[in-house]
Amino acid sequence: MKLRLLVLGGFVVVLLLAGCAGAAVSIARATHPGMPAGFDTATNLMNGKPGAIWISNDRSAFAIVTYGSSTCTPIPTTISSPNAHVVEVTFVKAPSGACSADQAAVTHEFVVPKGVDSGSPVTLHITYDFEQKYQYTLSLG
């Protein structure tokens, strides 16, 4: 009987770990509800597209603001810089089931990748890798 419980318990642990293995992990340094100070809501709010803003005076950090269901927040999984003036960030769909019907802004904060010249304008290529791919190009001036 003890052996059956031990085997059953081990099987449950394996299933739980397998379920967690595919979960996306955010590469953002921070993620929080709302928008950062200075974000232009008149231009960037309610259109469903992401927006971006520098969040440090020395331009060593920036934020991408996503907009959609507060329970299905996209997860940033990769960041790269193919050259000194471009940063690429990929978001994947949140692994939750049903999403709430509300609309909310969520801020994802990032450190500028090494090699990026943040003293000049930087182009952000943002990809939402959902069932379909959505791509947006933004400028951090």
Secondary structure as UniProt FT lines:
FT   HELIX           2..21
FT   STRAND          30..33
FT   TURN            37..38
FT   HELIX           41..44
FT   STRAND          51..54
FT   TURN            57..58
FT   STRAND          61..68
FT   TURN            70..71
FT   STRAND          75..83
FT   TURN            84..85
FT   STRAND          86..92
FT   STRAND          104..111
FT   TURN            114..115
FT   TURN            118..119
FT   STRAND          122..129
FT   STRAND          133..140
//
